[in-house]
Amino acid sequence: MGVFHIVVFKFKALVPEDEVKAACESMLSLGTQCVHPTSGTNYIKVHGGGLENSPEGLQQGMTHPFVFEFANEADRDYYLDTDPAHVAFKEGLAELVDKVHVYDFTAGKF
């Protein structure tokens, strides 16, 4: 079963729209930039994201959700802690975001 990694950003109010867009595009590009350390291939199975648009009103100010799927926890853990592309992305993002929520789960495992 796949491991899903959900990240939701709330950007700082004074961050220009073009910088928000660039950060979001950079987040999505991780799907092709992240390469498995042993196979040398992309290991993020599915990735997507965009501007939050739920009509339920439960967002609590969070604005930009992203969903990534990994084959297993080991791939997810490599992405989180070691992958150079992801590490560099996180460093560049720190000054832009006010808040980040992260949720991970294994499909069908309760």
C-alpha positions, 0 to 999 in steps of 0.5 A, spaced: 500 500 500 502 506 498 504 512 503 501 518 502 504 525 504 499 531 505 502 538 506 498 544 506 501 551 506 499 558 509 503 563 506 505 570 509 501 575 507 506 580 505 509 574 500 508 577 493 503 572 488 509 571 483 513 568 489 507 564 492 506 561 485 514 560 484 514 556 490 508 552 488 511 550 482 517 548 485 514 544 490 510 540 484 517 539 480 519 535 486 515 530 483 521 529 477 527 532 481 527 527 487 531 521 484 531 514 488 538 513 491 539 506 489 535 506 482 536 513 480 529 513 478 523 518 480 520 515 486 514 519 487 509 515 484 503 521 484 504 528 486 499 534 485 497 540 488 494 547 487 490 553 491 485 550 496 478 551 494 473 547 499 466 550 500 466 547 507 470 553 510 474 549 515 481 551 512 483 555 518 487 560 513 491 554 510 491 556 502 495 551 498 495 543 499 499 538 496 499 530 495 504 526 494 504 518 494 510 514 495 511 506 494 513 505 502 515 508 508 522 508 506 521 512 500 517 517 504 523 517 509 528 518 504 524 524 501 523 527 508 530 527 511 535 526 505 533 527 498 537 533 496 532 536 492 527 536 498 532 539 503 533 545 498 526 546 497 525 546 505 530 551 506 528 556 501 521 555 503 522 557 510 522 565 509 515 564 505 510 560 509 507 562 516 504 555 517 505 548 515 500 542 516 503 535 514 499 529 514 501 522 512 498 515 512 498 508 509 492 507 504 487 502 508 491 502 514 487 504 520 
